[in-house]
Amino acid sequence: MLFASDLDQTLIYSERSKGSISLDDMVPVELFQGRHISYMTRAAAARLRELNELAPFVPVTARTPEQYHRIFAFREWVIPEYVIVSNGGNVLINGEIDQEWDSLVRQAVREGCSEQGEIQEMFQRIADDSWVQSSTLCDGLFYSIVVERDKLPAEKIDSFRKELAAHGWSYSLQGRKIYLVPEQVSKGAALVYVKEKLGESRVLAAGDSLLDESLLLAADTAFAPSHGELKRQYNEHSHIVFTRRTGAEAAEEILEACLDVARSQFSC
């Protein structure tokens, strides 16, 4: 058994996204430019340590490898062997890029979807400085676009999403970022690869966004915080259990539920 989980707004939270819980009840997990920017609740941190003893923890994130390595907690008190980064576009083994997976993904992207330049041109036709702050091609695989969320042109975005799907790319809005990702870059596919590498037969998973949907569908048991994009999209789901709590406390609920499953597995 392994536990594969998205990070931002699933297990770890910024001061803005943490909800009503006091920062005094949280521990810092990420350092950037000399200041702490991400946290876990003390209870969630303790539960993750315990769960990792029963089901190896595999972090799964849209972050690039460089952004992931800012999370010092996963070098100090939980040290995963495998990490899925770049929305599934890269797998790290003990901190290094898995070249086998890198080759498989990049070949699939070349053969299975429209080129990045074409997608960029499509987006530029609707983009405007009034709501687009920056656009970055991450790891040569997908776009991360920082936006003014309350100024998004809803009708143009809806039309763009449909056009994007016809070109083999997906769209996800998370906080103040839009992600444009080739369908061949998938957290779920990367999870299946890691599961086979670890020789595990069962997967527990958690995630909050549409980019996590493939991850959750590839798992045997799946959870999502009720404040996330998946909850807004589906409200109820036959495969995904949504938490009762929101914000950073949702991570506690997810980890306690996963611990219950893992304990029952090992008591049999």
Buried (B, 14 or more C-beta within 10 A) or exposed (E): BBBBBBBBBBBBBBEEBBBEBEEEEBBBBBBEEEEBBBBBBBBBBBBBEBBBEBBBBBBBBBBBBEBBBBBBBBEEEBEBBBBBBBBBBBBBBEEEBBEEBBEBBBEBBEEEBBEBEEBBEBBEEBBEEEBBEEBEBBBEBBBBBBBEEEEBBEEEBEEBBEBBEEBBBBBBBBBEBBBBBBBBBBBBBBBBBBBEBBEBEBBBBBBBBBBBBBBBBBBEBBBBBBBBBBBEEBEEBEEBBBBEBBBBBBBBBBBBBBBEBBEEEEEE
